[in-house]
Amino acid sequence: MTHDNMPAYGLWGLVALNSAIFIAFAFSFFKPQTTRDWRSFSA
């Protein structure tokens, strides 16, 4: 049995790291202050 066609389910740490980097990058450009800003951030 080879591992060539096995799904890569063990990469959740990498997913969390990439998400954290992207969120930090987004917050560096836009720092929401009001409720309307937060609402537009999720849309």
MOPAC internal coordinates of N, CA, C and O (Angstrom, degrees):
PM7 1SCF
backbone

  N    0.0000 0     0.00 0     0.00 0    0    0    0
  C    1.4650 1     0.00 0     0.00 0    1    0    0
  C    1.5298 1   109.25 1     0.00 0    2    1    0
  O    1.2310 1   120.80 1   -57.88 1    3    2    1
  N    1.2923 1   116.08 1   122.12 1    3    2    1
  C    1.4618 1   120.12 1   178.50 1    5    3    2
  C    1.5199 1   110.03 1   -97.13 1    6    5    3
  O    1.2310 1   121.57 1   -20.58 1    7    6    5
  N    1.2915 1   114.61 1   159.42 1    7    6    5
  C    1.4671 1   120.41 1  -178.99 1    9    7    6
  C    1.5230 1   111.93 1   -97.60 1   10    9    7
  O    1.2310 1   119.79 1  -165.95 1   11   10    9
  N    1.3004 1   118.00 1    14.05 1   11   10    9
  C    1.4610 1   121.16 1  -178.26 1   13   11   10
  C    1.5247 1   112.74 1   -68.27 1   14   13   11
  O    1.2310 1   120.32 1   144.77 1   15   14   13
  N    1.3186 1   116.99 1   -35.23 1   15   14   13
  C    1.4616 1   119.88 1  -176.31 1   17   15   14
  C    1.5251 1   112.93 1  -106.64 1   18   17   15
  O    1.2310 1   120.00 1  -164.13 1   19   18   17
  N    1.3308 1   117.60 1    15.87 1   19   18   17
  C    1.4597 1   121.21 1   179.09 1   21   19   18
  C    1.5326 1   109.17 1   -83.44 1   22   21   19
  O    1.2310 1   119.70 1   -42.19 1   23   22   21
  N    1.3252 1   118.18 1   137.81 1   23   22   21
  C    1.4685 1   119.69 1   176.85 1   25   23   22
  C    1.5322 1   110.69 1   -69.82 1   26   25   23
  O    1.2310 1   120.70 1   -32.18 1   27   26   25
  N    1.3119 1   116.26 1   147.82 1   27   26   25
  C    1.4688 1   121.82 1  -177.01 1   29   27   26
  C    1.5253 1   109.60 1   -94.76 1   30   29   27
  O    1.2310 1   120.88 1  -100.34 1   31   30   29
  N    1.3287 1   115.92 1    79.66 1   31   30   29
  C    1.4586 1   120.19 1  -178.71 1   33   31   30
  C    1.5222 1   112.99 1   -86.67 1   34   33   31
  O    1.2310 1   119.16 1   171.84 1   35   34   33
  N    1.2972 1   119.20 1    -8.16 1   35   34   33
  C    1.4538 1   120.89 1  -175.26 1   37   35   34
  C    1.5120 1   114.41 1   -92.34 1   38   37   35
  O    1.2310 1   119.21 1  -159.79 1   39   38   37
  N    1.3187 1   119.11 1    20.21 1   39   38   37
  C    1.4602 1   121.42 1  -174.82 1   41   39   38
  C    1.5283 1   113.01 1  -105.70 1   42   41   39
  O    1.2310 1   120.05 1  -152.30 1   43   42   41
  N    1.3319 1   117.51 1    27.70 1   43   42   41
  C    1.4611 1   119.78 1  -177.38 1   45   43   42
  C    1.5223 1   111.93 1   -67.81 1   46   45   43
  O    1.2310 1   119.90 1   151.34 1   47   46   45
  N    1.3127 1   117.80 1   -28.66 1   47   46   45
  C    1.4660 1   120.11 1   175.41 1   49   47   46
  C    1.5188 1   111.66 1   -64.13 1   50   49   47
  O    1.2310 1   120.83 1   140.23 1   51   50   49
  N    1.3265 1   116.01 1   -39.77 1   51   50   49
  C    1.4632 1   120.64 1   177.60 1   53   51   50
  C    1.5244 1   111.02 1   -67.87 1   54   53   51
  O    1.2310 1   120.30 1   143.53 1   55   54   53
  N    1.3164 1   117.04 1   -36.47 1   55   54   53
  C    1.4684 1   121.04 1   176.44 1   57   55   54
  C    1.5272 1   110.05 1   -62.72 1   58   57   55
  O    1.2310 1   120.20 1   135.12 1   59   58   57
  N    1.3247 1   117.23 1   -44.88 1   59   58   57
  C    1.4638 1   121.05 1   179.50 1   61   59   58
  C    1.5290 1   111.11 1   -64.20 1   62   61   59
  O    1.2310 1   120.33 1   139.41 1   63   62   61
  N    1.3225 1   116.97 1   -40.59 1   63   62   61
  C    1.4619 1   120.64 1   178.92 1   65   63   62
  C    1.5231 1   111.57 1   -64.59 1   66   65   63
  O    1.2310 1   120.00 1   134.60 1   67   66   65
  N    1.3193 1   117.60 1   -45.40 1   67   66   65
  C    1.4651 1   120.91 1   178.60 1   69   67   66
  C    1.5225 1   111.32 1   -64.04 1   70   69   67
  O    1.2310 1   120.26 1   141.28 1   71   70   69
  N    1.3315 1   117.11 1   -38.72 1   71   70   69
  C    1.4634 1   120.40 1   177.91 1   73   71   70
  C    1.5260 1   110.90 1   -63.91 1   74   73   71
  O    1.2310 1   120.47 1   136.43 1   75   74   73
  N    1.3218 1   116.71 1   -43.57 1   75   74   73
  C    1.4633 1   120.30 1  -179.98 1   77   75   74
  C    1.5261 1   111.14 1   -63.37 1   78   77   75
  O    1.2310 1   120.26 1   139.09 1   79   78   77
  N    1.3189 1   117.10 1   -40.91 1   79   78   77
  C    1.4680 1   120.49 1   178.69 1   81   79   78
  C    1.5226 1   110.53 1   -64.17 1   82   81   79
  O    1.2310 1   120.31 1   136.38 1   83   82   81
  N    1.3293 1   117.02 1   -43.62 1   83   82   81
  C    1.4593 1   120.16 1  -179.89 1   85   83   82
  C    1.5241 1   111.64 1   -65.51 1   86   85   83
  O    1.2310 1   120.01 1   137.90 1   87   86   85
  N    1.3246 1   117.59 1   -42.10 1   87   86   85
  C    1.4660 1   120.80 1  -179.93 1   89   87   86
  C    1.5301 1   110.24 1   -65.05 1   90   89   87
  O    1.2310 1   120.23 1   138.35 1   91   90   89
  N    1.3255 1   117.17 1   -41.65 1   91   90   89
  C    1.4697 1   120.10 1   177.58 1   93   91   90
  C    1.5260 1   110.88 1   -63.70 1   94   93   91
  O    1.2310 1   120.50 1   140.78 1   95   94   93
  N    1.3251 1   116.65 1   -39.22 1   95   94   93
  C    1.4635 1   120.98 1   177.92 1   97   95   94
  C    1.5259 1   110.60 1   -63.82 1   98   97   95
  O    1.2310 1   120.16 1   137.02 1   99   98   97
  N    1.3323 1   117.29 1   -42.98 1   99   98   97
  C    1.4631 1   120.95 1   179.78 1  101   99   98
  C    1.5276 1   110.81 1   -66.29 1  102  101   99
  O    1.2310 1   119.88 1   137.94 1  103  102  101
  N    1.3285 1   117.84 1   -42.06 1  103  102  101
  C    1.4574 1   120.67 1  -179.72 1  105  103  102
  C    1.5208 1   112.02 1   -67.88 1  106  105  103
  O    1.2310 1   119.86 1   154.61 1  107  106  105
  N    1.3282 1   117.88 1   -25.39 1  107  106  105
  C    1.4595 1   119.00 1   179.30 1  109  107  106
  C    1.5295 1   111.57 1   -68.64 1  110  109  107
  O    1.2310 1   120.03 1   155.00 1  111  110  109
  N    1.3281 1   117.54 1   -25.00 1  111  110  109
  C    1.4626 1   121.29 1   178.56 1  113  111  110
  C    1.5241 1   112.82 1   -94.02 1  114  113  111
  O    1.2310 1   120.13 1   149.28 1  115  114  113
  N    1.3248 1   117.36 1   -30.72 1  115  114  113
  C    1.4559 1   120.69 1  -173.82 1  117  115  114
  C    1.5171 1   109.40 1  -137.11 1  118  117  115
  O    1.2310 1   120.64 1   -66.86 1  119  118  117
  N    1.3307 1   116.39 1   113.14 1  119  118  117
  C    1.4546 1   121.09 1   178.90 1  121  119  118
  C    1.5298 1   108.21 1  -108.39 1  122  121  119
  O    1.2310 1   120.03 1   -79.89 1  123  122  121
  N    1.3388 1   117.55 1   100.11 1  123  122  121
  C    1.4659 1   120.45 1  -176.76 1  125  123  122
  C    1.5281 1   112.02 1   -64.91 1  126  125  123
  O    1.2310 1   120.75 1   -46.97 1  127  126  125
  N    1.3209 1   116.17 1   133.03 1  127  126  125
  C    1.4550 1   122.08 1  -178.23 1  129  127  126
  C    1.5337 1   111.94 1  -110.01 1  130  129  127
  O    1.2310 1   120.50 1   136.48 1  131  130  129
  N    1.3175 1   116.64 1   -43.52 1  131  130  129
  C    1.4600 1   120.11 1  -175.18 1  133  131  130
  C    1.5263 1   110.28 1  -104.61 1  134  133  131
  O    1.2310 1   121.10 1    -8.03 1  135  134  133
  N    1.3347 1   115.50 1   171.97 1  135  134  133
  C    1.4627 1   120.83 1   178.05 1  137  135  134
  C    1.5172 1   110.94 1   -62.73 1  138  137  135
  O    1.2310 1   120.45 1   142.64 1  139  138  137
  N    1.3219 1   116.75 1   -37.36 1  139  138  137
  C    1.4697 1   120.49 1   178.74 1  141  139  138
  C    1.5306 1   110.97 1   -64.40 1  142  141  139
  O    1.2310 1   120.38 1   141.39 1  143  142  141
  N    1.3277 1   116.88 1   -38.61 1  143  142  141
  C    1.4686 1   120.09 1   177.12 1  145  143  142
  C    1.5244 1   111.22 1   -62.38 1  146  145  143
  O    1.2310 1   120.47 1   136.31 1  147  146  145
  N    1.3324 1   116.71 1   -43.69 1  147  146  145
  C    1.4613 1   120.22 1   178.87 1  149  147  146
  C    1.5161 1   110.93 1   -63.84 1  150  149  147
  O    1.2310 1   120.55 1   141.34 1  151  150  149
  N    1.3257 1   116.56 1   -38.66 1  151  150  149
  C    1.4655 1   120.46 1  -179.47 1  153  151  150
  C    1.5245 1   110.49 1   -65.75 1  154  153  151
  O    1.2310 1   120.08 1   140.02 1  155  154  153
  N    1.3222 1   117.45 1   -39.98 1  155  154  153
  C    1.4626 1   120.16 1   179.81 1  157  155  154
  C    1.5263 1   111.36 1   -72.79 1  158  157  155
  O    1.2310 1   120.10 1   157.91 1  159  158  157
  N    1.3173 1   117.42 1   -22.09 1  159  158  157
  C    1.4566 1   121.08 1   179.00 1  161  159  158
  C    1.5278 1   111.39 1   -68.28 1  162  161  159
  O    1.2310 1   120.34 1   149.86 1  163  162  161
  N    1.3274 1   116.96 1   -30.14 1  163  162  161
  C    1.4702 1   120.20 1  -178.32 1  165  163  162
  C    1.5233 1   112.77 1   -92.07 1  166  165  163
  O    1.2310 1   119.84 1   170.79 1  167  166  165
  N    1.3174 1   117.92 1    -9.21 1  167  166  165
  C    1.4665 1   119.88 1  -176.28 1  169  167  166
  C    1.5024 1   112.80 1   -89.00 1  170  169  167
  O    1.2310 1   120.10 1   180.00 1  171  170  169

